[in-house]
Amino acid sequence: MSTDATQVRQDFRVAATEFGRVTGAVQAGDWSRIALGQWTIRDLVGHTSRALTTVEEYLRPHEGPCTCPDIEDALSYYRAMVNSVDHQAVAERGRAAARDLGEDPPQAVAGIAARVLDQVDEAADDAVLRTPAGAMTLVAYLPSRTFELVVHTLDLAESADIATSQALIGPISRCLHLATDLAAQSGRGAELLLTLTGRRPLRAGFTVM
């Protein structure tokens, strides 16, 4: 994904805004529909909202010295996290976040997005965040949150039969760049390239994550 700070910030804003728009378009009777794996649409929205609230959480002042970033970019972040993810814990955090959205998830998401975007606007590019993978600057961390927002907004739009806007084209392009880098770094690049050029379909269960 782009390392230009202005582009990184713009992509995050666009992705957050589109997530809020798609969430607001979910029909009242659809919240309990299965969306992704074991998650309902409500659960998926709750999980996706964490791509915003984690930024807020990690921007908070922390105790002790933390001035030297350990992780330089989103690619390094995902590589550091790949073997430590507890999928059951992720699923439960998503459900907990969904419960925290209360009776009006679209309104809650809109409030979270507005609050976090304001905080990001006020923070310096080189503000240091403590993430589960290690210390990162804000501009290094945001592309991973944009990736989560974009992918799960697409999941949400598909499960709720909602069209996404053209505004996502730029962020999607840069998310694709990150995804192909992840594939290459994990030894799956050749397989993905052959699929993208029409040589063969992807095998069942293929993922770059």
VONU-975516 format. One line per 4 residues: number of its first residue (from 1); for each residue z, y, x of C-alpha. Coordinates in pm, whole numbers, plus 50000, padded with zeros to 5 digits. Layout:
BEGIN
NUM> Z Y X | ...
# end
This chain:
BEGIN
1> 50000 50000 50000 | 49958 50362 50106 | 50215 50497 50351 | 50128 50860 50268
5> 50447 51001 50117 | 50273 51206 49850 | 50065 50908 49737 | 50367 50676 49744
9> 50565 50913 49524 | 50273 50968 49285 | 50213 50594 49246 | 50580 50538 49166
13> 50575 50817 48907 | 50257 50685 48744 | 50391 50329 48734 | 50726 50439 48588
17> 50554 50654 48327 | 50317 50376 48223 | 50604 50129 48200 | 50778 50370 47965
21> 50463 50421 47757 | 50395 50048 47718 | 50760 49980 47636 | 50741 50245 47367
25> 50439 50073 47213 | 50613 49736 47162 | 50629 49654 46792 | 50972 49616 46632
29> 50919 49248 46552 | 50801 49153 46901 | 51113 49202 47112 | 51224 48840 47080
33> 50882 48693 47163 | 50856 48492 47485 | 50687 48705 47748 | 50721 48547 48093
37> 50880 48213 48175 | 51219 48206 48003 | 51224 48581 47936 | 51163 48742 47599
41> 50982 49076 47587 | 51321 49245 47574 | 51438 49050 47881 | 51119 49141 48067
45> 51170 49509 47989 | 51529 49481 48109 | 51421 49316 48434 | 51146 49571 48491
49> 51388 49857 48433 | 51570 49736 48744 | 51273 49851 48951 | 51398 50197 48854
53> 51775 50150 48855 | 51780 49985 49198 | 51629 50303 49343 | 51908 50501 49177
57> 52170 50258 49304 | 52048 50252 49663 | 52010 50631 49677 | 52383 50674 49617
61> 52591 50778 49919 | 52722 50476 50107 | 53024 50423 50325 | 52983 50383 50699
65> 52688 50464 50925 | 52343 50370 50804 | 52099 50598 50980 | 51852 50354 51135
69> 51616 50174 50896 | 51580 49799 50962 | 51280 49739 50733 | 50969 49946 50792
73> 50760 49885 50479 | 50717 49694 50151 | 50541 49405 50326 | 50838 49357 50558
77> 51075 49392 50262 | 50912 49108 50069 | 50886 48890 50379 | 51257 48941 50442
81> 51345 48859 50080 | 51118 48558 50022 | 51366 48289 50129 | 51678 48451 49987
85> 51577 48503 49624 | 51797 48320 49372 | 51559 48290 49078 | 51832 48192 48834
89> 52034 48498 48935 | 51724 48717 48897 | 51669 48577 48547 | 52030 48645 48447
93> 52024 48998 48588 | 51714 49060 48379 | 51890 48944 48064 | 52196 49154 48148
97> 51978 49460 48203 | 51811 49390 47867 | 52149 49390 47694 | 52237 49717 47866
101> 51932 49881 47705 | 52115 49876 47373 | 51960 49903 47028 | 51669 50126 47131
105> 51509 49988 47451 | 51219 50239 47457 | 51458 50532 47441 | 51681 50377 47707
109> 51385 50314 47938 | 51259 50669 47888 | 51600 50803 47984 | 51625 50581 48291
113> 51275 50674 48407 | 51335 51047 48366 | 51666 51031 48549 | 51537 50822 48840
117> 51219 51024 48881 | 51429 51340 48905 | 51647 51177 49170 | 51343 51064 49369
121> 51194 51413 49350 | 51515 51556 49493 | 51550 51299 49773 | 51396 51335 50118
125> 51117 51103 50226 | 51339 50971 50505 | 51652 50926 50294 | 51798 50590 50401
129> 51863 50330 50131 | 52062 50010 50173 | 51854 49736 50010 | 51928 49361 49999
133> 51676 49317 50281 | 51822 49590 50501 | 51813 49966 50543 | 51486 50139 50450
137> 51366 50493 50404 | 51292 50600 50048 | 50918 50623 50113 | 50918 50275 50269
141> 51107 50125 49973 | 50924 50289 49681 | 50600 50086 49715 | 50796 49767 49647
145> 50930 49924 49326 | 50582 50040 49229 | 50460 49684 49282 | 50732 49548 49051
149> 50666 49814 48789 | 50290 49759 48791 | 50298 49379 48784 | 50560 49361 48510
153> 50401 49637 48305 | 50084 49425 48309 | 50295 49123 48204 | 50449 49328 47924
157> 50117 49468 47806 | 49963 49121 47793 | 50255 48960 47612 | 50277 49242 47355
161> 49899 49291 47315 | 49908 49651 47440 | 49628 49812 47642 | 49724 49975 47971
165> 49590 50317 48062 | 49336 50415 48325 | 49616 50593 48510 | 49721 50258 48659
169> 49392 50204 48844 | 49510 50373 49164 | 49851 50201 49177 | 49688 49866 49093
173> 49448 49911 49385 | 49734 49968 49626 | 49936 49682 49476 | 49637 49455 49537
177> 49638 49567 49900 | 50004 49472 49932 | 49944 49138 49757 | 49658 49045 49990
181> 49868 49143 50292 | 50145 48917 50162 | 49894 48635 50120 | 49761 48678 50472
185> 50109 48696 50627 | 50222 48382 50443 | 49919 48176 50546 | 49754 48192 50202
189> 49500 48460 50286 | 49200 48232 50335 | 49267 48056 50004 | 49290 48388 49822
193> 48979 48529 49989 | 48773 48224 49891 | 48886 48267 49531 | 48816 48640 49524
197> 48463 48577 49649 | 48395 48310 49387 | 48405 48004 49611 | 48673 47816 49418
201> 48947 47869 49160 | 49305 47918 49265 | 49519 47607 49262 | 49788 47584 48996
205> 50105 47766 49088 | 49950 47981 49362 | 50151 48293 49436 | 50186 48540 49721
209> 50556 48593 49643
# end
